[in-house]
Amino acid sequence: MNQLDQLPLLPIILVALTLGLAPFVPEPHIWEKLKMLVAGDLVRPIDIFDLLLHAAPWALLLAKLARLALGHPTAA
C-alpha cells in the first residue's frame, strides 16, 4: 500500500483515460470487452488478457481513490 500511496493521482488518471479507454473509435475497448463478458462471449485467452490490460489502470485508479477517501494522509 505504501507504493500505491506514493503514486501521484494525475498520472494515474491520465493512464486510465488513455490506455484504459484506447482505442476510442468505434467504442472504448474496455466497454467492448465488458459487453463480451456480460454476454458470455469472453472465452478466448487473448480477449481475457485484453480485458485485464485495459481494466488495470481503472483498478489502480479506484484503489488510489479509495485510499484517499478513507483518509490516508500519505495517499495524497
N, CA and C atoms as a LAMMPS dump frame, in Angstrom:
ITEM: TIMESTEP
0
ITEM: NUMBER OF ATOMS
228
ITEM: BOX BOUNDS ff ff ff
-5.0000000000000000e+02 5.0000000000000000e+02
-5.0000000000000000e+02 5.0000000000000000e+02
-5.0000000000000000e+02 5.0000000000000000e+02
ITEM: ATOMS id mol type element x y z
1 1 1 N 0.815 -1.197 0
2 1 2 C 0 0 0
3 1 3 C 0.856 1.258 0
4 2 1 N 2.054 1.149 0.547
5 2 2 C 2.947 2.296 0.583
6 2 3 C 3.302 2.753 -0.832
7 3 1 N 3.517 1.811 -1.737
8 3 2 C 3.834 2.177 -3.117
9 3 3 C 2.645 2.864 -3.782
10 4 1 N 1.447 2.377 -3.519
11 4 2 C 0.24 3 -4.063
12 4 3 C 0.093 4.417 -3.529
13 5 1 N 0.381 4.609 -2.255
14 5 2 C 0.266 5.936 -1.654
15 5 3 C 1.261 6.913 -2.262
16 6 1 N 2.398 6.429 -2.719
17 6 2 C 3.429 7.317 -3.274
18 6 3 C 3.162 7.716 -4.719
19 7 1 N 2.282 7 -5.414
20 7 2 C 1.976 7.344 -6.802
21 7 3 C 1.13 8.614 -6.852
22 8 1 N 1.498 9.565 -7.715
23 8 2 C 0.668 10.771 -7.841
24 8 3 C -0.638 10.457 -8.586
25 9 1 N -1.688 11.149 -8.22
26 9 2 C -3.026 10.876 -8.747
27 9 3 C -3.167 11.256 -10.224
28 10 1 N -2.637 12.383 -10.64
29 10 2 C -2.835 12.853 -12.016
30 10 3 C -2.323 11.873 -13.07
31 11 1 N -1.113 11.327 -12.949
32 11 2 C -0.679 10.351 -13.954
33 11 3 C -1.547 9.084 -13.985
34 12 1 N -2.065 8.678 -12.843
35 12 2 C -2.951 7.511 -12.822
36 12 3 C -4.226 7.812 -13.599
37 13 1 N -4.757 9.007 -13.421
38 13 2 C -5.957 9.414 -14.163
39 13 3 C -5.677 9.439 -15.656
40 14 1 N -4.535 9.996 -16.051
41 14 2 C -4.189 10.071 -17.467
42 14 3 C -4.021 8.685 -18.09
43 15 1 N -3.391 7.776 -17.369
44 15 2 C -3.219 6.408 -17.882
45 15 3 C -4.573 5.715 -17.999
46 16 1 N -5.449 5.909 -17.029
47 16 2 C -6.772 5.291 -17.086
48 16 3 C -7.57 5.814 -18.278
49 17 1 N -7.45 7.092 -18.556
50 17 2 C -8.198 7.675 -19.666
51 17 3 C -7.606 7.333 -21.029
52 18 1 N -6.304 7.079 -21.094
53 18 2 C -5.689 6.768 -22.39
54 18 3 C -5.645 5.256 -22.612
55 19 1 N -4.82 4.541 -21.862
56 19 2 C -4.707 3.094 -22.042
57 19 3 C -6.013 2.397 -21.673
58 20 1 N -6.665 2.877 -20.651
59 20 2 C -7.903 2.241 -20.202
60 20 3 C -9.039 2.329 -21.198
61 21 1 N -9.055 3.35 -22.022
62 21 2 C -10.136 3.526 -22.994
63 21 3 C -9.716 3.27 -24.439
64 22 1 N -8.422 3.199 -24.715
65 22 2 C -7.947 3.057 -26.096
66 22 3 C -8.332 1.701 -26.669
67 23 1 N -8.566 1.555 -27.94
68 23 2 C -8.803 2.62 -28.908
69 23 3 C -10.182 3.231 -28.689
70 24 1 N -10.309 4.471 -29.03
71 24 2 C -11.522 5.238 -28.728
72 24 3 C -12.632 5.031 -29.75
73 25 1 N -12.268 4.65 -30.967
74 25 2 C -13.239 4.538 -32.057
75 25 3 C -13.279 3.092 -32.521
76 26 1 N -14.355 2.439 -32.736
77 26 2 C -15.727 2.941 -32.692
78 26 3 C -16.292 3.012 -31.274
79 27 1 N -15.71 2.256 -30.32
80 27 2 C -16.111 2.359 -28.912
81 27 3 C -14.901 1.996 -28.065
82 28 1 N -14.85 2.48 -26.843
83 28 2 C -13.715 2.124 -25.976
84 28 3 C -13.585 0.602 -25.847
85 29 1 N -12.339 0.15 -25.921
86 29 2 C -12.064 -1.28 -25.937
87 29 3 C -12.541 -1.973 -24.665
88 30 1 N -12.38 -1.317 -23.54
89 30 2 C -12.821 -1.948 -22.294
90 30 3 C -14.337 -2.13 -22.291
91 31 1 N -15.046 -1.195 -22.887
92 31 2 C -16.503 -1.308 -22.961
93 31 3 C -16.887 -2.513 -23.816
94 32 1 N -16.177 -2.696 -24.932
95 32 2 C -16.419 -3.845 -25.803
96 32 3 C -16.17 -5.161 -25.046
97 33 1 N -15.072 -5.225 -24.292
98 33 2 C -14.74 -6.443 -23.552
99 33 3 C -15.722 -6.691 -22.411
100 34 1 N -16.179 -5.642 -21.763
101 34 2 C -17.176 -5.808 -20.698
102 34 3 C -18.501 -6.317 -21.267
103 35 1 N -18.879 -5.841 -22.439
104 35 2 C -20.091 -6.343 -23.092
105 35 3 C -19.93 -7.82 -23.446
106 36 1 N -18.732 -8.196 -23.912
107 36 2 C -18.465 -9.602 -24.211
108 36 3 C -18.559 -10.45 -22.943
109 37 1 N -18.045 -9.929 -21.834
110 37 2 C -18.08 -10.642 -20.561
111 37 3 C -19.522 -10.886 -20.114
112 38 1 N -20.346 -9.865 -20.194
113 38 2 C -21.754 -9.983 -19.792
114 38 3 C -22.507 -10.952 -20.696
115 39 1 N -22.174 -10.927 -22.005
116 39 2 C -22.853 -11.802 -22.964
117 39 3 C -22.338 -13.241 -22.907
118 40 1 N -21.236 -13.466 -22.199
119 40 2 C -20.669 -14.804 -22.13
120 40 3 C -19.773 -15.144 -23.3
121 41 1 N -19.375 -14.134 -24.074
122 41 2 C -18.533 -14.345 -25.251
123 41 3 C -17.052 -14.161 -24.965
124 42 1 N -16.684 -13.861 -23.755
125 42 2 C -15.285 -13.617 -23.399
126 42 3 C -14.639 -14.954 -23.027
127 43 1 N -14.248 -15.715 -24.054
128 43 2 C -13.724 -17.06 -23.814
129 43 3 C -12.295 -17.242 -24.322
130 44 1 N -11.892 -16.473 -25.304
131 44 2 C -10.541 -16.627 -25.84
132 44 3 C -9.531 -16.008 -24.878
133 45 1 N -8.387 -16.662 -24.666
134 45 2 C -7.382 -16.125 -23.747
135 45 3 C -6.916 -14.716 -24.113
136 46 1 N -6.817 -14.411 -25.392
137 46 2 C -6.372 -13.072 -25.804
138 46 3 C -7.394 -12.013 -25.397
139 47 1 N -8.674 -12.357 -25.449
140 47 2 C -9.711 -11.413 -25.033
141 47 3 C -9.692 -11.196 -23.521
142 48 1 N -9.44 -12.265 -22.77
143 48 2 C -9.343 -12.146 -21.311
144 48 3 C -8.143 -11.287 -20.933
145 49 1 N -6.998 -11.537 -21.593
146 49 2 C -5.805 -10.732 -21.35
147 49 3 C -6.066 -9.275 -21.708
148 50 1 N -6.761 -9.042 -22.806
149 50 2 C -7.073 -7.679 -23.254
150 50 3 C -7.955 -6.966 -22.235
151 51 1 N -8.924 -7.671 -21.685
152 51 2 C -9.777 -7.079 -20.65
153 51 3 C -8.946 -6.701 -19.43
154 52 1 N -8.065 -7.607 -19.005
155 52 2 C -7.219 -7.318 -17.841
156 52 3 C -6.288 -6.14 -18.112
157 53 1 N -5.739 -6.071 -19.313
158 53 2 C -4.841 -4.978 -19.674
159 53 3 C -5.554 -3.626 -19.619
160 54 1 N -6.749 -3.562 -20.167
161 54 2 C -7.474 -2.286 -20.197
162 54 3 C -8.15 -1.969 -18.865
163 55 1 N -8.376 -2.97 -18.025
164 55 2 C -9.01 -2.737 -16.725
165 55 3 C -8.003 -2.371 -15.641
166 56 1 N -6.735 -2.731 -15.826
167 56 2 C -5.718 -2.495 -14.799
168 56 3 C -5.594 -1.02 -14.398
169 57 1 N -5.535 -0.074 -15.354
170 57 2 C -5.446 1.332 -14.928
171 57 3 C -6.668 1.791 -14.126
172 58 1 N -7.835 1.281 -14.478
173 58 2 C -9.046 1.657 -13.748
174 58 3 C -9.03 1.079 -12.342
175 59 1 N -8.54 -0.153 -12.2
176 59 2 C -8.437 -0.766 -10.872
177 59 3 C -7.443 0.006 -10.003
178 60 1 N -6.33 0.414 -10.602
179 60 2 C -5.34 1.211 -9.877
180 60 3 C -5.934 2.542 -9.443
181 61 1 N -6.66 3.196 -10.346
182 61 2 C -7.297 4.476 -10.017
183 61 3 C -8.324 4.307 -8.899
184 62 1 N -9.133 3.267 -8.961
185 62 2 C -10.121 3.036 -7.908
186 62 3 C -9.456 2.763 -6.565
187 63 1 N -8.37 2.004 -6.574
188 63 2 C -7.647 1.725 -5.329
189 63 3 C -7.069 3.012 -4.744
190 64 1 N -6.504 3.849 -5.599
191 64 2 C -5.931 5.121 -5.139
192 64 3 C -7.025 6.03 -4.572
193 65 1 N -8.146 6.117 -5.274
194 65 2 C -9.249 6.955 -4.794
195 65 3 C -9.832 6.419 -3.488
196 66 1 N -9.882 5.098 -3.351
197 66 2 C -10.377 4.507 -2.102
198 66 3 C -9.454 4.868 -0.94
199 67 1 N -8.136 4.819 -1.183
200 67 2 C -7.179 5.2 -0.132
201 67 3 C -7.367 6.67 0.263
202 68 1 N -7.586 7.521 -0.732
203 68 2 C -7.802 8.94 -0.44
204 68 3 C -9.111 9.145 0.32
205 69 1 N -10.161 8.416 -0.077
206 69 2 C -11.46 8.572 0.574
207 69 3 C -11.431 8.086 2.025
208 70 1 N -10.605 7.104 2.296
209 70 2 C -10.501 6.586 3.651
210 70 3 C -9.642 7.467 4.56
211 71 1 N -9.075 8.509 3.967
212 71 2 C -8.369 9.486 4.772
213 71 3 C -6.939 9.154 5.094
214 72 1 N -6.287 8.351 4.262
215 72 2 C -4.876 8.059 4.488
216 72 3 C -4.05 9.287 4.063
217 73 1 N -3.411 9.958 5.004
218 73 2 C -2.71 11.204 4.69
219 73 3 C -1.56 11.031 3.705
220 74 1 N -0.958 9.848 3.645
221 74 2 C 0.163 9.656 2.731
222 74 3 C -0.295 9.355 1.318
223 75 1 N -1.593 9.171 1.102
224 75 2 C -2.113 8.817 -0.221
225 75 3 C -2.248 10.031 -1.135
226 76 1 N -2.169 11.225 -0.621
227 76 2 C -2.364 12.428 -1.449
228 76 3 C -1.204 12.776 -2.287
